[in-house]
């Protein structure tokens, strides 16, 4: 299975997160777009950034995710990574702004993304095997 690496560079500490792609049309589209660079934003315990990808809603699109699931936010054409509650979460759930396609799974601890601040540059590249 293919993997991508997300490289987060300053102003927060440099972080890397490797994600394992699922067998979905959105995963194929994100892989085809790599490499690309974007600027992060945050929303509660979520990091998101623009992706040069267009995707249709998949049959299992959802707005509630578990930590480690990598989402594509359809309404904003963004990759969204929730690692804890957002402003619309109920209790301890991770609820994104609207339904998203889940296209990958993190191989590391997504809670490390708490160090990422808005304006951090992220580079998305195919992971070396």
C-alpha positions in Angstrom: 0.0 0.0 0.0 1.3 3.5 -0.9 2.2 6.0 1.8 2.6 9.8 2.0 4.7 11.8 4.3 3.4 15.1 5.7 6.4 17.4 6.6 5.4 20.2 8.9 8.1 23.0 9.0 8.3 26.0 11.5 7.1 28.2 13.1 6.3 25.1 15.2 8.8 22.3 15.8 9.4 20.3 12.6 7.2 17.3 12.6 6.6 14.4 10.1 3.6 12.2 9.9 3.5 9.3 7.6 0.0 8.1 6.4 -1.0 4.9 4.8 -3.4 5.3 1.9 -6.7 3.5 1.8 -8.1 2.1 -1.4 -10.4 5.0 -2.2 -10.8 7.5 -5.2 -9.8 10.3 -2.9 -6.6 8.6 -1.9 -5.8 8.1 -5.6 -6.4 11.8 -6.2 -4.2 13.0 -3.3 -1.4 10.7 -4.3 -1.6 12.0 -7.9 -1.3 15.6 -6.6 1.8 14.9 -4.6 4.2 16.5 -4.1 2.6 19.8 -3.0 3.0 22.4 -0.4 0.3 24.3 1.6 -0.1 26.4 4.7 -1.8 25.0 7.8 -4.8 26.3 9.7 -6.2 25.0 13.0 -9.7 24.6 14.3 -9.9 23.3 17.8 -7.8 20.1 17.9 -7.7 19.8 14.1 -5.0 20.8 11.6 -6.2 21.4 8.0 -4.6 22.7 4.8 -5.5 23.2 1.1 -4.9 20.3 -1.3 -4.9 20.6 -5.1 -7.5 17.9 -5.3 -11.1 17.6 -6.4 -13.2 14.8 -5.0 -16.8 13.7 -4.9 -18.4 12.5 -1.6 -17.8 8.8 -1.1 -20.4 6.5 0.3 -18.9 6.4 3.8 -18.2 10.2 4.0 -18.6 11.3 7.7 -18.1 14.3 9.9 -17.1 12.2 13.0 -13.7 10.6 12.8 -11.3 8.8 15.1 -7.8 10.0 15.9 -5.5 8.8 13.2 -8.0 8.9 10.3 -7.0 11.4 7.6 -9.9 13.2 6.0 -10.5 15.2 2.9 -12.9 18.0 3.7 -15.1 18.3 0.6 -16.5 21.7 1.3 -13.1 23.3 1.5 -10.9 21.1 -0.7 -8.6 20.5 2.3 -6.9 17.7 4.1 -8.2 17.7 7.7 -6.6 15.8 10.5 -8.5 15.8 13.8 -6.7 14.7 16.9 -9.2 15.9 19.5 -12.4 17.9 20.0 -13.3 20.7 17.6 -15.7 23.6 18.3 -18.6 21.5 17.1 -17.7 18.3 18.9 -20.1 16.8 21.4 -18.3 15.5 24.5 -14.9 13.9 23.5 -15.7 13.1 19.9 -13.7 14.4 17.0 -16.3 16.1 14.8 -15.2 17.9 11.6 -17.1 20.9 10.1 -19.0 18.8 7.6 -18.8 15.3 6.0 -15.3 14.3 4.8 -13.9 11.4 2.8 -11.5 9.3 4.9 -8.6 8.4 2.6 -5.7 7.4 4.8 -4.6 6.4 8.3 -1.7 7.9 10.3 1.2 5.6 11.2 2.2 7.8 14.1 0.5 9.6 16.9 -1.6 12.5 15.5 -1.7 14.1 18.9 1.8 15.5 18.1 0.0 17.8 15.7 -1.0 19.9 18.8 2.4 21.6 18.3 1.4 22.8 14.8 0.4 26.5 14.6 -1.5 28.3 11.9 0.8 29.4 9.2 3.0 26.4 9.4 4.1 25.1 6.0 3.3 21.5 5.2 4.9 19.5 2.3 3.1 16.4 1.1 5.4 13.9 -0.6 5.3 10.2 -1.5 7.0 8.2 1.3 10.1 6.3 0.5 9.7 2.6 0.9 
